[in-house]
Amino acid sequence: MDNLRSPLAMIGAIVLAVVLAVIGVYYQVSPHTSTHAVSYHALAFWAAAVAALIGASFLRPRKTE
């Protein structure tokens, strides 16, 4: 299970969160949005980005002393 706690896995989860946030921004500002003030797709992608950041905090490598 320690191989999942590599710095590369944590960085991958952070990159995934950034990509999901950018896709959420795209859905929010794209011209094909509905009449709602905030797109439901954007909210879903932003929630997934937050979940990826929470996952990244769990993937942080432990200190070995």
PDB file of N, H, CA, C and O in Angstrom:
ATOM      1  N   MET A   1       0.826  -1.197   0.000  1.00  0.00           N
ATOM      2  CA  MET A   1       0.000   0.000   0.000  1.00  0.00           C
ATOM      3  C   MET A   1       0.867   1.256   0.000  1.00  0.00           C
ATOM      4  O   MET A   1       0.388   2.334  -0.349  1.00  0.00           O
ATOM      5  N   ASP A   2       2.129   1.131   0.384  1.00  0.00           N
ATOM      6  H   ASP A   2       2.518   0.254   0.667  1.00  0.00           H
ATOM      7  CA  ASP A   2       2.992   2.305   0.421  1.00  0.00           C
ATOM      8  C   ASP A   2       3.341   2.813  -0.968  1.00  0.00           C
ATOM      9  O   ASP A   2       3.670   3.989  -1.124  1.00  0.00           O
ATOM     10  N   ASN A   3       3.276   1.943  -1.993  1.00  0.00           N
ATOM     11  H   ASN A   3       3.008   0.988  -1.866  1.00  0.00           H
ATOM     12  CA  ASN A   3       3.583   2.420  -3.326  1.00  0.00           C
ATOM     13  C   ASN A   3       2.514   3.374  -3.840  1.00  0.00           C
ATOM     14  O   ASN A   3       2.783   4.153  -4.754  1.00  0.00           O
ATOM     15  N   LEU A   4       1.293   3.334  -3.271  1.00  0.00           N
ATOM     16  H   LEU A   4       1.075   2.701  -2.528  1.00  0.00           H
ATOM     17  CA  LEU A   4       0.271   4.304  -3.639  1.00  0.00           C
ATOM     18  C   LEU A   4       0.552   5.671  -3.039  1.00  0.00           C
ATOM     19  O   LEU A   4       0.003   6.673  -3.496  1.00  0.00           O
ATOM     20  N   ARG A   5       1.383   5.721  -2.041  1.00  0.00           N
ATOM     21  H   ARG A   5       1.828   4.906  -1.669  1.00  0.00           H
ATOM     22  CA  ARG A   5       1.699   6.976  -1.376  1.00  0.00           C
ATOM     23  C   ARG A   5       2.948   7.625  -1.960  1.00  0.00           C
ATOM     24  O   ARG A   5       3.678   8.312  -1.245  1.00  0.00           O
ATOM     25  N   SER A   6       3.195   7.421  -3.213  1.00  0.00           N
ATOM     26  H   SER A   6       2.603   6.863  -3.794  1.00  0.00           H
ATOM     27  CA  SER A   6       4.360   8.036  -3.838  1.00  0.00           C
ATOM     28  C   SER A   6       4.055   9.485  -4.192  1.00  0.00           C
ATOM     29  O   SER A   6       2.892   9.848  -4.372  1.00  0.00           O
ATOM     30  N   PRO A   7       5.082  10.312  -4.291  1.00  0.00           N
ATOM     31  CA  PRO A   7       4.853  11.706  -4.679  1.00  0.00           C
ATOM     32  C   PRO A   7       4.225  11.820  -6.069  1.00  0.00           C
ATOM     33  O   PRO A   7       3.485  12.766  -6.340  1.00  0.00           O
ATOM     34  N   LEU A   8       4.515  10.870  -6.937  1.00  0.00           N
ATOM     35  H   LEU A   8       5.116  10.102  -6.717  1.00  0.00           H
ATOM     36  CA  LEU A   8       3.958  10.908  -8.285  1.00  0.00           C
ATOM     37  C   LEU A   8       2.441  10.720  -8.261  1.00  0.00           C
ATOM     38  O   LEU A   8       1.730  11.357  -9.038  1.00  0.00           O
ATOM     39  N   ALA A   9       1.942   9.862  -7.385  1.00  0.00           N
ATOM     40  H   ALA A   9       2.519   9.344  -6.753  1.00  0.00           H
ATOM     41  CA  ALA A   9       0.489   9.669  -7.264  1.00  0.00           C
ATOM     42  C   ALA A   9      -0.174  10.929  -6.738  1.00  0.00           C
ATOM     43  O   ALA A   9      -1.253  11.300  -7.200  1.00  0.00           O
ATOM     44  N   MET A  10       0.458  11.593  -5.778  1.00  0.00           N
ATOM     45  H   MET A  10       1.335  11.292  -5.404  1.00  0.00           H
ATOM     46  CA  MET A  10      -0.092  12.827  -5.235  1.00  0.00           C
ATOM     47  C   MET A  10      -0.122  13.918  -6.306  1.00  0.00           C
ATOM     48  O   MET A  10      -1.118  14.629  -6.442  1.00  0.00           O
ATOM     49  N   ILE A  11       0.956  14.048  -7.058  1.00  0.00           N
ATOM     50  H   ILE A  11       1.765  13.470  -6.948  1.00  0.00           H
ATOM     51  CA  ILE A  11       1.021  15.055  -8.124  1.00  0.00           C
ATOM     52  C   ILE A  11      -0.013  14.735  -9.205  1.00  0.00           C
ATOM     53  O   ILE A  11      -0.642  15.643  -9.748  1.00  0.00           O
ATOM     54  N   GLY A  12      -0.191  13.465  -9.516  1.00  0.00           N
ATOM     55  H   GLY A  12       0.319  12.727  -9.075  1.00  0.00           H
ATOM     56  CA  GLY A  12      -1.198  13.068 -10.495  1.00  0.00           C
ATOM     57  C   GLY A  12      -2.599  13.456 -10.058  1.00  0.00           C
ATOM     58  O   GLY A  12      -3.397  13.906 -10.881  1.00  0.00           O
ATOM     59  N   ALA A  13      -2.914  13.292  -8.786  1.00  0.00           N
ATOM     60  H   ALA A  13      -2.267  12.926  -8.117  1.00  0.00           H
ATOM     61  CA  ALA A  13      -4.227  13.667  -8.276  1.00  0.00           C
ATOM     62  C   ALA A  13      -4.417  15.180  -8.320  1.00  0.00           C
ATOM     63  O   ALA A  13      -5.522  15.660  -8.577  1.00  0.00           O
ATOM     64  N   ILE A  14      -3.348  15.933  -8.071  1.00  0.00           N
ATOM     65  H   ILE A  14      -2.451  15.544  -7.862  1.00  0.00           H
ATOM     66  CA  ILE A  14      -3.439  17.397  -8.135  1.00  0.00           C
ATOM     67  C   ILE A  14      -3.637  17.845  -9.580  1.00  0.00           C
ATOM     68  O   ILE A  14      -4.430  18.748  -9.847  1.00  0.00           O
ATOM     69  N   VAL A  15      -2.922  17.221 -10.508  1.00  0.00           N
ATOM     70  H   VAL A  15      -2.278  16.488 -10.291  1.00  0.00           H
ATOM     71  CA  VAL A  15      -3.095  17.558 -11.929  1.00  0.00           C
ATOM     72  C   VAL A  15      -4.517  17.215 -12.374  1.00  0.00           C
ATOM     73  O   VAL A  15      -5.136  17.978 -13.116  1.00  0.00           O
ATOM     74  N   LEU A  16      -5.031  16.081 -11.927  1.00  0.00           N
ATOM     75  H   LEU A  16      -4.528  15.462 -11.324  1.00  0.00           H
ATOM     76  CA  LEU A  16      -6.407  15.712 -12.247  1.00  0.00           C
ATOM     77  C   LEU A  16      -7.388  16.761 -11.720  1.00  0.00           C
ATOM     78  O   LEU A  16      -8.344  17.118 -12.408  1.00  0.00           O
ATOM     79  N   ALA A  17      -7.152  17.253 -10.501  1.00  0.00           N
ATOM     80  H   ALA A  17      -6.376  16.963  -9.943  1.00  0.00           H
ATOM     81  CA  ALA A  17      -8.021  18.277  -9.929  1.00  0.00           C
ATOM     82  C   ALA A  17      -7.983  19.559 -10.755  1.00  0.00           C
ATOM     83  O   ALA A  17      -9.018  20.191 -10.964  1.00  0.00           O
ATOM     84  N   VAL A  18      -6.808  19.944 -11.222  1.00  0.00           N
ATOM     85  H   VAL A  18      -5.967  19.431 -11.052  1.00  0.00           H
ATOM     86  CA  VAL A  18      -6.691  21.151 -12.038  1.00  0.00           C
ATOM     87  C   VAL A  18      -7.435  20.967 -13.359  1.00  0.00           C
ATOM     88  O   VAL A  18      -8.146  21.869 -13.803  1.00  0.00           O
ATOM     89  N   VAL A  19      -7.274  19.809 -13.984  1.00  0.00           N
ATOM     90  H   VAL A  19      -6.696  19.077 -13.624  1.00  0.00           H
ATOM     91  CA  VAL A  19      -7.965  19.546 -15.249  1.00  0.00           C
ATOM     92  C   VAL A  19      -9.477  19.575 -15.044  1.00  0.00           C
ATOM     93  O   VAL A  19     -10.196  20.155 -15.858  1.00  0.00           O
ATOM     94  N   LEU A  20      -9.964  18.966 -13.984  1.00  0.00           N
ATOM     95  H   LEU A  20      -9.380  18.495 -13.323  1.00  0.00           H
ATOM     96  CA  LEU A  20     -11.394  18.972 -13.709  1.00  0.00           C
ATOM     97  C   LEU A  20     -11.910  20.384 -13.435  1.00  0.00           C
ATOM     98  O   LEU A  20     -13.013  20.734 -13.854  1.00  0.00           O
ATOM     99  N   ALA A  21     -11.123  21.189 -12.739  1.00  0.00           N
ATOM    100  H   ALA A  21     -10.227  20.905 -12.399  1.00  0.00           H
ATOM    101  CA  ALA A  21     -11.537  22.569 -12.476  1.00  0.00           C
ATOM    102  C   ALA A  21     -11.595  23.379 -13.768  1.00  0.00           C
ATOM    103  O   ALA A  21     -12.507  24.184 -13.956  1.00  0.00           O
ATOM    104  N   VAL A  22     -10.636  23.170 -14.651  1.00  0.00           N
ATOM    105  H   VAL A  22      -9.895  22.516 -14.498  1.00  0.00           H
ATOM    106  CA  VAL A  22     -10.633  23.881 -15.932  1.00  0.00           C
ATOM    107  C   VAL A  22     -11.835  23.462 -16.777  1.00  0.00           C
ATOM    108  O   VAL A  22     -12.463  24.303 -17.419  1.00  0.00           O
ATOM    109  N   ILE A  23     -12.156  22.179 -16.780  1.00  0.00           N
ATOM    110  H   ILE A  23     -11.646  21.495 -16.258  1.00  0.00           H
ATOM    111  CA  ILE A  23     -13.336  21.725 -17.518  1.00  0.00           C
ATOM    112  C   ILE A  23     -14.603  22.342 -16.920  1.00  0.00           C
ATOM    113  O   ILE A  23     -15.524  22.704 -17.652  1.00  0.00           O
ATOM    114  N   GLY A  24     -14.647  22.459 -15.606  1.00  0.00           N
ATOM    115  H   GLY A  24     -13.899  22.164 -15.011  1.00  0.00           H
ATOM    116  CA  GLY A  24     -15.784  23.113 -14.957  1.00  0.00           C
ATOM    117  C   GLY A  24     -15.913  24.565 -15.360  1.00  0.00           C
ATOM    118  O   GLY A  24     -17.020  25.053 -15.589  1.00  0.00           O
ATOM    119  N   VAL A  25     -14.790  25.263 -15.448  1.00  0.00           N
ATOM    120  H   VAL A  25     -13.890  24.867 -15.262  1.00  0.00           H
ATOM    121  CA  VAL A  25     -14.817  26.658 -15.895  1.00  0.00           C
ATOM    122  C   VAL A  25     -15.287  26.734 -17.345  1.00  0.00           C
ATOM    123  O   VAL A  25     -16.047  27.631 -17.710  1.00  0.00           O
ATOM    124  N   TYR A  26     -14.834  25.790 -18.166  1.00  0.00           N
ATOM    125  H   TYR A  26     -14.217  25.061 -17.869  1.00  0.00           H
ATOM    126  CA  TYR A  26     -15.281  25.762 -19.561  1.00  0.00           C
ATOM    127  C   TYR A  26     -16.798  25.610 -19.642  1.00  0.00           C
ATOM    128  O   TYR A  26     -17.457  26.334 -20.389  1.00  0.00           O
ATOM    129  N   TYR A  27     -17.349  24.674 -18.878  1.00  0.00           N
ATOM    130  H   TYR A  27     -16.814  24.086 -18.272  1.00  0.00           H
ATOM    131  CA  TYR A  27     -18.794  24.493 -18.904  1.00  0.00           C
ATOM    132  C   TYR A  27     -19.522  25.733 -18.395  1.00  0.00           C
ATOM    133  O   TYR A  27     -20.626  26.028 -18.851  1.00  0.00           O
ATOM    134  N   GLN A  28     -18.928  26.452 -17.472  1.00  0.00           N
ATOM    135  H   GLN A  28     -18.031  26.213 -17.102  1.00  0.00           H
ATOM    136  CA  GLN A  28     -19.585  27.634 -16.919  1.00  0.00           C
ATOM    137  C   GLN A  28     -19.598  28.787 -17.926  1.00  0.00           C
ATOM    138  O   GLN A  28     -20.604  29.489 -18.037  1.00  0.00           O
ATOM    139  N   VAL A  29     -18.519  28.993 -18.649  1.00  0.00           N
ATOM    140  H   VAL A  29     -17.703  28.423 -18.559  1.00  0.00           H
ATOM    141  CA  VAL A  29     -18.426  30.155 -19.533  1.00  0.00           C
ATOM    142  C   VAL A  29     -18.745  29.834 -20.987  1.00  0.00           C
ATOM    143  O   VAL A  29     -18.756  30.734 -21.826  1.00  0.00           O
ATOM    144  N   SER A  30     -19.002  28.574 -21.300  1.00  0.00           N
ATOM    145  H   SER A  30     -18.992  27.843 -20.618  1.00  0.00           H
ATOM    146  CA  SER A  30     -19.281  28.220 -22.686  1.00  0.00           C
ATOM    147  C   SER A  30     -20.642  28.778 -23.105  1.00  0.00           C
ATOM    148  O   SER A  30     -21.537  28.932 -22.274  1.00  0.00           O
ATOM    149  N   PRO A  31     -20.791  29.074 -24.378  1.00  0.00           N
ATOM    150  CA  PRO A  31     -22.036  29.702 -24.840  1.00  0.00           C
ATOM    151  C   PRO A  31     -23.241  28.769 -24.851  1.00  0.00           C
ATOM    152  O   PRO A  31     -24.369  29.243 -24.986  1.00  0.00           O
ATOM    153  N   HIS A  32     -23.044  27.477 -24.716  1.00  0.00           N
ATOM    154  H   HIS A  32     -22.128  27.092 -24.607  1.00  0.00           H
ATOM    155  CA  HIS A  32     -24.173  26.552 -24.755  1.00  0.00           C
ATOM    156  C   HIS A  32     -24.723  26.204 -23.377  1.00  0.00           C
ATOM    157  O   HIS A  32     -25.352  25.160 -23.203  1.00  0.00           O
ATOM    158  N   THR A  33     -24.490  27.075 -22.398  1.00  0.00           N
ATOM    159  H   THR A  33     -23.979  27.923 -22.540  1.00  0.00           H
ATOM    160  CA  THR A  33     -25.023  26.834 -21.057  1.00  0.00           C
ATOM    161  C   THR A  33     -26.513  27.139 -21.035  1.00  0.00           C
ATOM    162  O   THR A  33     -27.023  27.872 -21.882  1.00  0.00           O
ATOM    163  N   SER A  34     -27.183  26.584 -20.082  1.00  0.00           N
ATOM    164  H   SER A  34     -26.768  25.989 -19.394  1.00  0.00           H
ATOM    165  CA  SER A  34     -28.624  26.797 -19.958  1.00  0.00           C
ATOM    166  C   SER A  34     -28.900  28.146 -19.301  1.00  0.00           C
ATOM    167  O   SER A  34     -27.996  28.964 -19.134  1.00  0.00           O
ATOM    168  N   THR A  35     -30.128  28.361 -18.940  1.00  0.00           N
ATOM    169  H   THR A  35     -30.863  27.697 -19.076  1.00  0.00           H
ATOM    170  CA  THR A  35     -30.513  29.646 -18.351  1.00  0.00           C
ATOM    171  C   THR A  35     -30.170  29.744 -16.874  1.00  0.00           C
ATOM    172  O   THR A  35     -30.409  30.778 -16.248  1.00  0.00           O
ATOM    173  N   HIS A  36     -29.613  28.682 -16.311  1.00  0.00           N
ATOM    174  H   HIS A  36     -29.419  27.843 -16.819  1.00  0.00           H
ATOM    175  CA  HIS A  36     -29.249  28.713 -14.892  1.00  0.00           C
ATOM    176  C   HIS A  36     -28.026  29.596 -14.691  1.00  0.00           C
ATOM    177  O   HIS A  36     -27.196  29.740 -15.589  1.00  0.00           O
ATOM    178  N   ALA A  37     -27.926  30.181 -13.514  1.00  0.00           N
ATOM    179  H   ALA A  37     -28.601  30.065 -12.785  1.00  0.00           H
ATOM    180  CA  ALA A  37     -26.782  31.048 -13.220  1.00  0.00           C
ATOM    181  C   ALA A  37     -25.489  30.240 -13.165  1.00  0.00           C
ATOM    182  O   ALA A  37     -24.440  30.709 -13.606  1.00  0.00           O
ATOM    183  N   VAL A  38     -25.565  29.029 -12.625  1.00  0.00           N
ATOM    184  H   VAL A  38     -26.418  28.648 -12.267  1.00  0.00           H
ATOM    185  CA  VAL A  38     -24.400  28.154 -12.548  1.00  0.00           C
ATOM    186  C   VAL A  38     -24.771  26.838 -13.217  1.00  0.00           C
ATOM    187  O   VAL A  38     -25.823  26.261 -12.940  1.00  0.00           O
ATOM    188  N   SER A  39     -23.899  26.374 -14.097  1.00  0.00           N
ATOM    189  H   SER A  39     -23.045  26.842 -14.323  1.00  0.00           H
ATOM    190  CA  SER A  39     -24.147  25.129 -14.814  1.00  0.00           C
ATOM    191  C   SER A  39     -24.025  23.937 -13.863  1.00  0.00           C
ATOM    192  O   SER A  39     -23.115  23.876 -13.037  1.00  0.00           O
ATOM    193  N   TYR A  40     -24.948  23.001 -13.994  1.00  0.00           N
ATOM    194  H   TYR A  40     -25.687  23.050 -14.665  1.00  0.00           H
ATOM    195  CA  TYR A  40     -24.882  21.805 -13.155  1.00  0.00           C
ATOM    196  C   TYR A  40     -23.667  20.959 -13.514  1.00  0.00           C
ATOM    197  O   TYR A  40     -23.085  20.303 -12.650  1.00  0.00           O
ATOM    198  N   HIS A  41     -23.289  20.974 -14.776  1.00  0.00           N
ATOM    199  H   HIS A  41     -23.762  21.507 -15.478  1.00  0.00           H
ATOM    200  CA  HIS A  41     -22.080  20.249 -15.175  1.00  0.00           C
ATOM    201  C   HIS A  41     -20.846  20.872 -14.519  1.00  0.00           C
ATOM    202  O   HIS A  41     -19.954  20.158 -14.059  1.00  0.00           O
ATOM    203  N   ALA A  42     -20.801  22.200 -14.479  1.00  0.00           N
ATOM    204  H   ALA A  42     -21.525  22.780 -14.852  1.00  0.00           H
ATOM    205  CA  ALA A  42     -19.669  22.873 -13.848  1.00  0.00           C
ATOM    206  C   ALA A  42     -19.587  22.509 -12.372  1.00  0.00           C
ATOM    207  O   ALA A  42     -18.504  22.249 -11.849  1.00  0.00           O
ATOM    208  N   LEU A  43     -20.734  22.493 -11.706  1.00  0.00           N
ATOM    209  H   LEU A  43     -21.614  22.705 -12.131  1.00  0.00           H
ATOM    210  CA  LEU A  43     -20.728  22.120 -10.289  1.00  0.00           C
ATOM    211  C   LEU A  43     -20.235  20.697 -10.090  1.00  0.00           C
ATOM    212  O   LEU A  43     -19.510  20.418  -9.134  1.00  0.00           O
ATOM    213  N   ALA A  44     -20.619  19.801 -10.978  1.00  0.00           N
ATOM    214  H   ALA A  44     -21.207  20.028 -11.754  1.00  0.00           H
ATOM    215  CA  ALA A  44     -20.184  18.409 -10.865  1.00  0.00           C
ATOM    216  C   ALA A  44     -18.674  18.296 -11.061  1.00  0.00           C
ATOM    217  O   ALA A  44     -18.006  17.569 -10.326  1.00  0.00           O
ATOM    218  N   PHE A  45     -18.135  19.011 -12.049  1.00  0.00           N
ATOM    219  H   PHE A  45     -18.677  19.602 -12.646  1.00  0.00           H
ATOM    220  CA  PHE A  45     -16.689  18.949 -12.263  1.00  0.00           C
ATOM    221  C   PHE A  45     -15.933  19.598 -11.115  1.00  0.00           C
ATOM    222  O   PHE A  45     -14.865  19.120 -10.735  1.00  0.00           O
ATOM    223  N   TRP A  46     -16.464  20.673 -10.557  1.00  0.00           N
ATOM    224  H   TRP A  46     -17.333  21.061 -10.865  1.00  0.00           H
ATOM    225  CA  TRP A  46     -15.787  21.310  -9.422  1.00  0.00           C
ATOM    226  C   TRP A  46     -15.835  20.411  -8.190  1.00  0.00           C
ATOM    227  O   TRP A  46     -14.868  20.356  -7.430  1.00  0.00           O
ATOM    228  N   ALA A  47     -16.932  19.717  -7.987  1.00  0.00           N
ATOM    229  H   ALA A  47     -17.717  19.762  -8.605  1.00  0.00           H
ATOM    230  CA  ALA A  47     -17.007  18.776  -6.862  1.00  0.00           C
ATOM    231  C   ALA A  47     -16.012  17.634  -7.053  1.00  0.00           C
ATOM    232  O   ALA A  47     -15.381  17.188  -6.095  1.00  0.00           O
ATOM    233  N   ALA A  48     -15.876  17.169  -8.282  1.00  0.00           N
ATOM    234  H   ALA A  48     -16.389  17.532  -9.060  1.00  0.00           H
ATOM    235  CA  ALA A  48     -14.894  16.113  -8.554  1.00  0.00           C
ATOM    236  C   ALA A  48     -13.472  16.630  -8.335  1.00  0.00           C
ATOM    237  O   ALA A  48     -12.605  15.882  -7.883  1.00  0.00           O
ATOM    238  N   ALA A  49     -13.228  17.900  -8.651  1.00  0.00           N
ATOM    239  H   ALA A  49     -13.932  18.507  -9.018  1.00  0.00           H
ATOM    240  CA  ALA A  49     -11.904  18.484  -8.412  1.00  0.00           C
ATOM    241  C   ALA A  49     -11.608  18.549  -6.921  1.00  0.00           C
ATOM    242  O   ALA A  49     -10.485  18.271  -6.500  1.00  0.00           O
ATOM    243  N   VAL A  50     -12.595  18.911  -6.127  1.00  0.00           N
ATOM    244  H   VAL A  50     -13.507  19.137  -6.470  1.00  0.00           H
ATOM    245  CA  VAL A  50     -12.402  18.941  -4.674  1.00  0.00           C
ATOM    246  C   VAL A  50     -12.144  17.534  -4.147  1.00  0.00           C
ATOM    247  O   VAL A  50     -11.293  17.341  -3.279  1.00  0.00           O
ATOM    248  N   ALA A  51     -12.874  16.551  -4.669  1.00  0.00           N
ATOM    249  H   ALA A  51     -13.565  16.707  -5.375  1.00  0.00           H
ATOM    250  CA  ALA A  51     -12.650  15.165  -4.252  1.00  0.00           C
ATOM    251  C   ALA A  51     -11.242  14.707  -4.632  1.00  0.00           C
ATOM    252  O   ALA A  51     -10.606  13.977  -3.872  1.00  0.00           O
ATOM    253  N   ALA A  52     -10.754  15.124  -5.789  1.00  0.00           N
ATOM    254  H   ALA A  52     -11.271  15.717  -6.406  1.00  0.00           H
ATOM    255  CA  ALA A  52      -9.392  14.759  -6.194  1.00  0.00           C
ATOM    256  C   ALA A  52      -8.363  15.405  -5.267  1.00  0.00           C
ATOM    257  O   ALA A  52      -7.346  14.790  -4.947  1.00  0.00           O
ATOM    258  N   LEU A  53      -8.619  16.639  -4.836  1.00  0.00           N
ATOM    259  H   LEU A  53      -9.445  17.139  -5.096  1.00  0.00           H
ATOM    260  CA  LEU A  53      -7.692  17.283  -3.903  1.00  0.00           C
ATOM    261  C   LEU A  53      -7.714  16.604  -2.533  1.00  0.00           C
ATOM    262  O   LEU A  53      -6.677  16.479  -1.881  1.00  0.00           O
ATOM    263  N   ILE A  54      -8.887  16.169  -2.103  1.00  0.00           N
ATOM    264  H   ILE A  54      -9.729  16.270  -2.633  1.00  0.00           H
ATOM    265  CA  ILE A  54      -8.964  15.429  -0.842  1.00  0.00           C
ATOM    266  C   ILE A  54      -8.206  14.108  -0.983  1.00  0.00           C
ATOM    267  O   ILE A  54      -7.487  13.702  -0.070  1.00  0.00           O
ATOM    268  N   GLY A  55      -8.368  13.442  -2.124  1.00  0.00           N
ATOM    269  H   GLY A  55      -8.953  13.772  -2.865  1.00  0.00           H
ATOM    270  CA  GLY A  55      -7.620  12.213  -2.373  1.00  0.00           C
ATOM    271  C   GLY A  55      -6.125  12.455  -2.407  1.00  0.00           C
ATOM    272  O   GLY A  55      -5.348  11.618  -1.948  1.00  0.00           O
ATOM    273  N   ALA A  56      -5.709  13.602  -2.952  1.00  0.00           N
ATOM    274  H   ALA A  56      -6.340  14.282  -3.325  1.00  0.00           H
ATOM    275  CA  ALA A  56      -4.287  13.931  -2.985  1.00  0.00           C
ATOM    276  C   ALA A  56      -3.729  14.095  -1.579  1.00  0.00           C
ATOM    277  O   ALA A  56      -2.576  13.747  -1.324  1.00  0.00           O
ATOM    278  N   SER A  57      -4.531  14.619  -0.675  1.00  0.00           N
ATOM    279  H   SER A  57      -5.467  14.901  -0.882  1.00  0.00           H
ATOM    280  CA  SER A  57      -4.042  14.770   0.701  1.00  0.00           C
ATOM    281  C   SER A  57      -3.828  13.409   1.361  1.00  0.00           C
ATOM    282  O   SER A  57      -2.944  13.261   2.204  1.00  0.00           O
ATOM    283  N   PHE A  58      -4.635  12.411   0.979  1.00  0.00           N
ATOM    284  H   PHE A  58      -5.353  12.532   0.293  1.00  0.00           H
ATOM    285  CA  PHE A  58      -4.429  11.065   1.510  1.00  0.00           C
ATOM    286  C   PHE A  58      -3.269  10.356   0.842  1.00  0.00           C
ATOM    287  O   PHE A  58      -2.686   9.441   1.423  1.00  0.00           O
ATOM    288  N   LEU A  59      -2.924  10.766  -0.371  1.00  0.00           N
ATOM    289  H   LEU A  59      -3.398  11.509  -0.843  1.00  0.00           H
ATOM    290  CA  LEU A  59      -1.817  10.144  -1.095  1.00  0.00           C
ATOM    291  C   LEU A  59      -0.456  10.755  -0.743  1.00  0.00           C
ATOM    292  O   LEU A  59       0.579  10.311  -1.240  1.00  0.00           O
ATOM    293  N   ARG A  60      -0.471  11.759   0.103  1.00  0.00           N
ATOM    294  H   ARG A  60      -1.312  12.120   0.506  1.00  0.00           H
ATOM    295  CA  ARG A  60       0.781  12.407   0.497  1.00  0.00           C
ATOM    296  C   ARG A  60       1.701  11.385   1.170  1.00  0.00           C
ATOM    297  O   ARG A  60       1.264  10.628   2.037  1.00  0.00           O
ATOM    298  N   PRO A  61       2.967  11.366   0.770  1.00  0.00           N
ATOM    299  CA  PRO A  61       3.903  10.402   1.360  1.00  0.00           C
ATOM    300  C   PRO A  61       4.097  10.639   2.861  1.00  0.00           C
ATOM    301  O   PRO A  61       4.091  11.775   3.335  1.00  0.00           O
ATOM    302  N   ARG A  62       4.264   9.556   3.578  1.00  0.00           N
ATOM    303  H   ARG A  62       4.268   8.634   3.193  1.00  0.00           H
ATOM    304  CA  ARG A  62       4.521   9.660   5.017  1.00  0.00           C
ATOM    305  C   ARG A  62       5.981   9.998   5.262  1.00  0.00           C
ATOM    306  O   ARG A  62       6.855   9.672   4.459  1.00  0.00           O
ATOM    307  N   LYS A  63       6.226  10.651   6.374  1.00  0.00           N
ATOM    308  H   LYS A  63       5.516  10.916   7.026  1.00  0.00           H
ATOM    309  CA  LYS A  63       7.601  10.899   6.771  1.00  0.00           C
ATOM    310  C   LYS A  63       8.192   9.614   7.332  1.00  0.00           C
ATOM    311  O   LYS A  63       7.553   8.930   8.132  1.00  0.00           O
ATOM    312  N   THR A  64       9.388   9.291   6.923  1.00  0.00           N
ATOM    313  H   THR A  64       9.907   9.846   6.273  1.00  0.00           H
ATOM    314  CA  THR A  64      10.067   8.122   7.460  1.00  0.00           C
ATOM    315  C   THR A  64      11.202   8.597   8.342  1.00  0.00           C
ATOM    316  O   THR A  64      12.099   9.310   7.892  1.00  0.00           O
ATOM    317  N   GLU A  65      11.158   8.203   9.584  1.00  0.00           N
ATOM    318  H   GLU A  65      10.430   7.623   9.949  1.00  0.00           H
ATOM    319  CA  GLU A  65      12.202   8.623  10.516  1.00  0.00           C
ATOM    320  C   GLU A  65      12.875   7.430  11.108  1.00  0.00           C
ATOM    321  O   GLU A  65      13.787   7.576  11.922  1.00  0.00           O
TER     322      GLU A  65
END
